[in-house]
C-alpha cells in the first residue's frame, strides 16, 4: 500500500512551500492554470460556457470545482488493486489553494467524511491561500444576468431525460449541466436535440464540459475503473452554476431504487455498493453548501418513485415513447467488447434490468437493443457474469416475499437516513420494495442453475 498526495497548483507563480503531512507518500502535482490564467482540465471550458450564458460563478464554488477535479484525479488514476492494503481502501491526501482559506479550512474534515462515505477511502484535505495573482479566477463581465430558476444534471440517461422533459413541460427555466469523457456520453447531445425539437433550442440552456485526466497522471499506478467519486464532480459542476444564480433548485433526477441502492445480496455491502445519489450523501452536500454560503437547494423529485413510476408519470408521453430507446442506462456500454460486440446496453446489469422493467411497465414496450436480448424462459449458469445481477434480484424478491416488512431494515444497509422524518423513511422502504417487484416481473421466467 502507498499513501498518495495530490497537489493542486495554479499558475507559474504558485510556488508556495507546502507542509506535506506524509513525506513518504507518492506526490502528484497538477497545475491548473497556464500563462493565460485559464483553468485547465475542462474547468475553464465549464466556466466560460456558464459566463456566456450570463452565469457568473462565485470564487468559493470555483475552489470547490478544483477540489472536485483533484478528487476525480485521485479516484480515477490511483489503482485500488495495487495502491491499497485490502484491494479497495486507498489513503489519499489532497492539497488545495483556495480564495478564502479561513472559510474552507474548518470544513475540510467534514468534506473528508463525505468522501469516505462516497468512495470507501481515507481522505485528508489541506488548504492554503491562493497566490495573490490568482485571487480571482472568474473574469467579471457586464452581461445580462441569467434568469434560470434551477440547475439540473443531464447525463443522457433515461432518468435525466424524464427529468428534463418534466421541468420544461412544467414551464420551469432550467440550466442543464453535463459531464462527458468517453463516447458513452454521446447520448447527451442526442437527447438534447430530441428535447430541443419540442421545447426550443437546448444550446442556450445546456452546458457540457469534459473534465478528466490522462491515464499516466499518477506515476507507478494503473488507472481505476470503479469511479465511486464521480458524483462529487457532477454535483460540483451543478453547484458552480448554481453559485451564479439566485438560490436555484439543484435537481438530481434519479429513481428511488437506484438512489437508495440497497445491496441485493451479502456480497454487495459497504463500498462495493455505490452511493452516488443516496439520500444521506445528498443531505451532506446540502450541509456543505450551507456551510460555505453557496446558494441552492438540492432536490431529487423522484426519490419516492420507481423508474417505472417515473416513466408512467412523465409529462410528455409522446416524446418519451419516441426516443426513450436513445437514452443510456447500462453501467458499462463497452463491456461487450471482450466478445467483439458493439457498444450498447448489456441487458443484464442492475441498471439495465431496472430500465427493462421500467419501460415495459411504464410504456408497454422497450425498443432498446440489448446484448442479452431475451429474458423469457431462458436458463443461465449461476457462475456466469450475465446471471449475477439477475440472481441477486431473484434472491431479494424471495426475501421480501418471505420476510414481510424486512424492507424497513434493509434500506439502512447503504447508509443512514437520520436526516429524514419517519414518514419519509417509510416511503423509502416502500419504493425499494416496489422497485424490486418491478424487476421481478421481467426476470420471473429466467432460471439460474447451479
N, C-alpha and C positions, 0 to 999 in steps of 0.2 A: 504494500500500500504506500502511496505517495500523497502527501498533502499538496494542494495546488494553491498558488496565489495568482489571481488575475488582476492586473494593474491597469486601470484606465488612465491614460494620459491625454491631454488635449493637444495643443499645438506645440511647435518647436520650443517655445519659452517655458513649457511646463516641465521644469527640471527639479522640482522640489524633492529634497531628500526624504524618503519615506521610512517610517519605522515599521519594517517588515516583522510581523509578530513571530513568524516561523522562518528563520533564515535558511533552513534546510529544505524548504518547500520548493517545488518546481514553479518558477516565476515566469509568467507570460505577460508581456506588456502589449496593450492595444492602444494605438494612437488614433484618436478620433477626429482630429482636425488637421487639415492640410494648411498650406500657406494662405489660403483664401478664407479662412475662418468658417468653413462649411463642414458640418458634421459628416463623417463618413459612415460606411457600412449600412446605408439606407436611411439613417436618421435624418440627414439633411434633405433627402428626397421627400420624406414624410412631412417635415416642417414646411418646405417650400410649397408642397401641394396644399397644405392647410392654409398657409398665408394667401395663396392665390384665390382661395375661396372665402377670404375675409375672416379667417380664424387665426388669432394671434395667441399661440400657446404661452403659458407662463414659464418662467425660468425654473421654478420648482418642478413643474411637470417635465421639463427638458431633462433635469437631473434624474428624475425617475425613469425616463426613457433610456438614458445612458446606462443606468443601473440594470434595467431590463435587458439591455444589449449584452452586457458582460455576464449576466446570468445565463443568457442564451448561449454565449460563447462557451462558458463552463459546462453547461448542461449537454451541449451537443458535441463538444470536442474533447471531453475528458471521459475516457472509457471506463465503464463500471467494471468490466471484466479484468482489466489489468491495473487499475488505479485504486481499487478499493480492497479492503481486507476480506469482505464477505461476498464479493462479486456484485455488490449493489451499493452500499453506503460509501459515498465519497466525502472527503473533508476539503472544503473549499473556502478560501479567504478572498474577499473582494475589496479592492481599494479604489475609491471613487472621489473625484473632485466635484464639489457642489457649490452652488451660488451662496447658500446660507448654511454653513456647517453647524451653527448653533441651532438651527431649525431641525436639521436632519439627524444629527448625532443622537439625541435622546430616543430616537425611534429605530435605530439600527438593530437592536436586539429583537424588537417586535417584527421587523421585516425578516430577520433570520428565522424566527419561529414560523412565519407564513411559508417561507421556502422549505423548511424542514417538513411541514405538513404536506406540501405540494409534491416534493420530489423524493423525500426519504433520505436526504443527505444532511450533512452537518455544515452549516454555513456560518461565516463570520463576516461582518461588513464594517469597514473602516472608512470614514470620510475625512476630507480635508478641504480647505477653501480653494476655489478655482484661482488660477493666476489672474491678476487684475486685468490683464489684456483680454481675458475671456469672461469678464464679469457678465456680459450679455451675449447670449448665443442666438437670440431671435432678433432679427433686424426689424425694428418697429417701422411700419409703413402706414401712411394715411390712406386706408382703404375703407370701403363701406363695411360696416360691422355685419357679420353673418347673422342670419335670423333662425338658424337651426334650433329646434327645440329638444333634440335628442341626438345621441350618438349610438349607432348600432353596429355590432360586429357582424361582418358579412363574409362567410367562409366559402361560399359556393356549395354548401351542404343543404340538405332538404329543410332542416330546421331554420337555418338563416334565410332561405328562400321564402319560407312561410312568414318568418318574422318581418322581412322587408315588405312583402305584399300587405300584411296586416297593418303596418304603420302607415304606408302610403294610402291604402284604401280608407283608413280612418282619418285621412286628411292631416296627418301629422307632417312635420317638416324635418325628417331625419337626415343626418350625415352618416354615410356608411363607411366603415373602416375595414380594409382587408390587408392581410399579410400574405405574401406569396414567396415561394422559394423554388419549388420544383414544379414539374409540369402538371402535377395533380391539381394545382390551383387554377388551371385554365378555365375551370367551370365558373369561377368568379366573374370573368368577363362575359361568358355566355349567359349566365343567369341575369347579370346586369342589363344585357341587351334585351332579353325577353321581358324583364320588368319595365325597362325604359320604353319599350314599344307601346305599353299600355298607360303608364303613369308619367311619361315625359322623360326626356333625356336624363340618364343617370349620371353622366360625367360631372356636372356641377355639384353633385352630392355624393360622389363615390371616390374615395382616396385609397389607392393601393400602394404599398411600399414593400420593397424586398430587403429585409433586414437579416443578415446572417454572416457567416464567416467561413473561410476556406478550410478544407479538411486537415491541412497541415499546420493549423494555428498553434496547437499545443505540442511542443517538442516531446517526442518519445511516446505519444499516446495516440491510439486509434480514435476514430470518431465514435459517437454513441448514438444509438437509434431509438432509445426509449423515450426521449424528449418529454419527460414528465413536467418540465418547467415552462412549456411553450405558452400556457395561458397567461403567465406573468407578462410575457412580451405582448400578447394580444390585448390584454387589459390596459397595459401601459400606453399602447397606441391610442386606445379609445380615450383614456384619461388625458393624454396630450391634447387631443381635440377638445375634450370637454373643458379643459382649463381656459380655453379661449372663448367660452360661451357663458351664458347667464344661467347657471345652475341647471344643466340639462339632465334628462334621464340618460343613463348609460345602459343600453339594452343588451342583454346577453341571451339570445334566443336558443334555449335548449330544453328538450323534453325532460320531464321529471325522472324517468327511469335512468337515462344516461347521466343526468346531473347528479343523482344520488350515487349511481354506480356501485350498488351493493354487491360484494363478492358473491358469485353464484355457487361457488364450491370452496372448500377449505384451502385450495391451492392459490386462491386469488386474494389473499389477505394483505394488509399493510401497503407498502409502497408498490406492490405489484398491481394494485387497483388504482387507476388514475382518478385524480380529484380536481380536474381542471375547472369544473363549474359547480363543485359541491357547495351546498348552502353555507357551511361553516367557512369555507375559503372565501366566498363572495362577501360574507359578513366581515371578515378580516380586512378585505380590500376596502370596504366602506369605512371601516375604522381608520385605516391608513389615510384615506383621503381627508377624513375629518381632522386627523392629527396634523396633516400637512397643510390644511387650509385650502385644498383644491376642491372647487365646486363640482357637484354631480351626485346623482343618486343611482346606485347600481341596482338594476331590476332584471329579474328573469320572469317575464309574464307567463311562461309556460311551465313553471316549476311544479304545478299540481296537475299537469296534463301528460298523458302518454303521447307517444309520437302519433299513434293512430287517432287520438282525440285532436291533436294539433291539425292533422290532415283534414279531418271531418269539419273542423271549425274554421278553416282558412276562409278569409273574407272574399276571395276570388277563386272559386272552384274551377271555373273555366280555364284560367291561366295556369293553375296548379296541375290540372289533369293533362294539359297540353305539354307541359315542359318539366314535370317532376322527374322524368327519366334522365334529364340532363344534369341533375344535381349529383353531387358526390357524397357518399356516406362511408365507404369502405375504409377500414383502419389503415390499409396499405394497398393502394391500387396497383402497385408494381410487384406485389409478391408472386404473381403468376409467372414472372419472367424465368423462374427456375424450370418451369415446364414449357417454356417458349410460348407462353400465352401473351396476348396483347394486354396493355394496361386497361384495367377496369375493375368492376366490383367482383370480389371473390365469391360472394353469396353465402359464406359460412362463418365469417367473423361476427362478433357481437353486434357491431353497428349495422352490418348487412342484414342480419336476422331481424333486428328491430325495424329496419327500413322495410323489409319484405312484408312483415306483418302489418305495418302501419299503412302502406299503400294498398294492400289487398283489403284491409278492413275499412280504411278511410275512403278509398276511391273505387274499390271493387275490381281493380286491375293494377298490374305492375308491369310496365313496359321496359324496365331496366334489364340490361343484359348482364347475366351473372355467369361466372366460370362454372359454378355448380348450379346448373340451371333448374334441375328437377329435385324437389324435396318430397315428392308424393310417392310413398310406398317404397322408398329405397332402403337398402341395408348398407351400413357403414361399419368399418372396423374401429373399435374403440381406441386403437393405438394410432390411428391416422390423425394428421393435423386438421383435416377437414371436419372431423367429428367432435373436436374438443369443445367448442362453444355450444354446439347442439346438445351434447351430453350434459353440459353444465346447466343449460336451461331446463332440460328434462328433469334433472335432479332437483332443481329448485321448484319446478312445477309440482313435483310429487311432495316435496317438503311442505309447501304452502297448503296443499290439499290435506295432508296427513296431520299437520300441526296447526289447527286454526288459530289465527291471531299472532303467529310467530313473526309476521312482518313487522310488528311493533317493536320487536327487539332487534331484528336483522338490520333495520335502517340505521342503527348506531354503529355498525361494523366499520364503515368507511371513515367516520369521524363524528364529532359531537354535533348536537343540534340545539345547544343551550341558548342560542340567540332567538329562538322562536317559541311562541306560546304553544300550549298543549294542543290547541285546535289545529295549528299548522303542522305540528309533528304528526298528528293523526292523519292529516291529509297526505303527508309524505309517505306514511306507511301504506295508505290506500293506493296511491299512484304507483308505488313499487309493485304491489300485488297485481293491479290491473295491467301494468306493463308486461309483467312476466306471463300473465294469462293471454295477452295478445300474441306474444311469440309462440306460446304453446299451441295455439290454433294452427300455426303454419308448420310446425315441426311434429305434429301429432302422429303423422304417418311415416316418420323416419325411425328405423330400427337401428340402434347402435349395439353391435355384438362384441363380446369379449375377444 
